[in-house]
Amino acid sequence: MASAAFEEIVEDFEFLEDWEDRYRHVIDQGKAMAPLDEAFKVPATKVDGCASQVWLHPKIEGGVFHFDGESDAMIVRGLIAVLRALYNGLTLAEVLAVDAKSELGRLGLNDHLSAQRSNGLRAMIERIRETAAEAQT
């Protein structure tokens, strides 16, 4: 159920055999994102549970989910880019149906992120799911 953008990341990861190259690829994904407008870096968009500072700004138009994000850590910014590829453009129901653990497992992230980064990633996914669930009601 992954988007074409996420499938492209999966294909890139299959091509990159070395985890250091994959790590750099994630960071490059984050560097390619436009910065989040300072006006959206407010307590309401800040994600708790992350070691670094993270903000996620959701936009739901016509029942379709999109979000932008920012972090002060390059790898986390890259993880936000990966999550954007996974979730952006999906309907609210599709967002809730995504098995993020399984999809991200295809990238091997679970095996290569520190415990703190894994906790932060889970916190971001939970925020995305909560936002979609609230908007759906």
N, C-alpha and C positions, 0 to 999 in steps of 0.2 A: 504494500500500500504506500510505499515511499514515492515521493515526487521525483520527477526527472532530474531536478537539481541535486537531490540527495543521491540518486542512483549514479550520477556523474562523480560525486565524491567517492562512493563505494568503488567505482571503476578505477579512479585515480589511486585509491589505496591498494587495490589489487596489483596495479602496475608498480607501485613503490613498495619494494620488499622490506627495506630497512626501516625500523621504527623511527629513527632520527629523521629520515626523509619525510615520513608521514607526519611527524610532529611539526616539521617546518612547513609542510603543506597546510596543516590546520592554522598555523600562525599566519601564513600568507592569505588564507581565506579571510581571516580577521582584518588584516591590513587592507584588503580590497573593499571592505565595507565602508560606507559613508559614515562619518562620525555622527553620534546622536546629538541633536540640538541640546544645548545647555538647559533650555527651558524644561526639558523632559527629565533632567537629572534631579529629581525631587524624591522626598521620602516615599511617596506613594508608588513610585516605579522602581525603587531600590529593592533588590532581592536579598533577604536575610538568609544566612546559612552558607554564604560564600566567603572564602578567605580573603578574596580581593573585593573591590567595590564593583557591583554589577547593577545595571539598570536595564529593565525591559519595558518598552513602550508599545503596548498592543494597539492595533487598529482593526476594527471589525466593520466591514462595509458589505451590505447585502448578504450577511451570513457567512462571509468569507474572512478567514483569519489571516492577519499579517502582524508582524512585530519588527521593531528595530531595537537595537541594544547597544550597549557600550560597557567596557570594563577597563580598569586601569592596568590589567595584566594581559600581555599579548596572547598567551595561550588561551585564556578565558575568552578574550575577544574572538579568537578563532573558534572556540566551542559555540559561542553565540552564532557565528556564521553557519556552523554545521546545523544548529537547531533551526535557524531560519530556513535553510535548505530543506529540512525535514518537515517543517510545519507551515511555512508561508504559502498561501494560496489554497489551503484546504478549507473545507466547510467546518463549522464548529463541531458537527458530529464526527467528521473525519479526524479532527484534532484529538477528540476524546478516544477514538478507536485506535490511534497509533500506539503500537507497543514499542515505546522509545527504547526500553532496555534491549529488546531484541534487535531493533534497527541499528542502534549504536553499537551493539555487540558485533555486528557485521564489520565494523571498522576496527574492532579490537581495542577500543578505547578503555573498556573496563579493566583490561590487563595492564595498561600502561599509564594510567593517571594515578596521581597520589590519592590517598584517602580524602584529603581536604578538597582536592579538585573534583573527585567523584561525588562528594557530598554537595558541592556547589552546583555541579551539573544536575543532580537530582532536584535541588532546590529550584533551579531554573525551569526544569520540566514540570515540576509541581505548580509553579506560578503560571505557566502557559496553560496547563490543564484546568486550573482553578478559574482563570480568566475565561476560557472557552465555556466551561460549565455555567458560570454566572451569566454570561451573555446569552446562553441558550435558553435560560429560564425566563 
